[in-house]
Each structure stands twice: as C-alpha cells, then as structure tokens.
Amino acid sequence: MVKFNPEEQEQAKERIEAIFESWASLIEEHKLKSEFKNLAYLSPPLVSEIVHRYLGDVRRIKEFHRTEIENINEFKIAGYLTYWICKIRPVQLKEQLRRLTRTQNLLNELLAFHLSIGRINLERKEGSRPPIDFDKSKENASSFMNELFYTLKYRTTSGDTLAQIYRYTDLF
C-alpha cells in the first residue's frame, strides 16, 4: 500500500466525506429514499479503496507533470473519481433482486455523475462562473446522460477520457 503524506491524507478524508455526502444528496434530491431505503447502501471499505486509488492516480499525474502543474483541474478530478466509482462499484444491494429497474441498475453511475458534476460546479462557483445546469436544455441533456450512463456501465473508459467528457459539459 502506498503511504500518503499529510496533505494527501487530508484530501482522502475530504473525498470520502464528499462521496458519502453525494450519496445522501442523491437519495434526498432525487426522491430515491423510499425506493432505496432498505435496498442499497454505500460500502465504506469500497469508498476508501476508491479514494486510495484516485489519490494514487493524482500522485502519478503530479509526478509526471512536476514542472507543469501544481494541482489537477476539476475535470480530471471528476474523471478519475468517476472512473474508480464505476470500476469498484461502492453502492451495494442489501439483497439480490430478480430484476432491477433502470435506476437500480445505474446506482454507481448515478453516484459518480452526481459527485462529479457537484465537484465541477463547486469549482465554477469559486471562479464566479455559472453552474452546469442540465435542466435548462433537457432534451440535449437527456440524450447526453443516457449515452454517458451507458458508457459508464458497459464500456471501458479511462479517467482521462472521462475528464474530456466532463470538460464538454460546459455546452449545457
């Protein structure tokens, strides 16, 4: 296991909290509470593994681009967090179901997207830019999100590819 310095340990704590807050927000905002109250949960050991791998990627990026960058941008953060959430799948079902609804089948992807857009919007707010709002152009956003969720669920992607996808969410 990689040892993290104090700054990375603080980042790990912040990312773990952000993932759990995003899960709670996703359930609350999207009225998933009744449907998932007794169905799914967020696994703390898997969330820790996600953050550990994410921080390892961040460390490699910073070491490779040592003279060029001090911090990675919000799109890379979103891309790498999405990659690891979709790969490790921390949202677990409490019991096996015969048939999953579309939403139930995409819980990890929904969590990754919700967390990532929240992270990007936080950065945009600090930079005095308007947040990404998919409700403004529902028709385009719906098509984009359907394709993105399909990609996250069934296709092989990388954190860098996902970072590029998130970079173009500005179009919404």
Beta strands, then each sheet from edge to edge (+ up, - down):
strand 1: 40-42
strand 2: 91-93
sheet 1: 1+ 2-
end
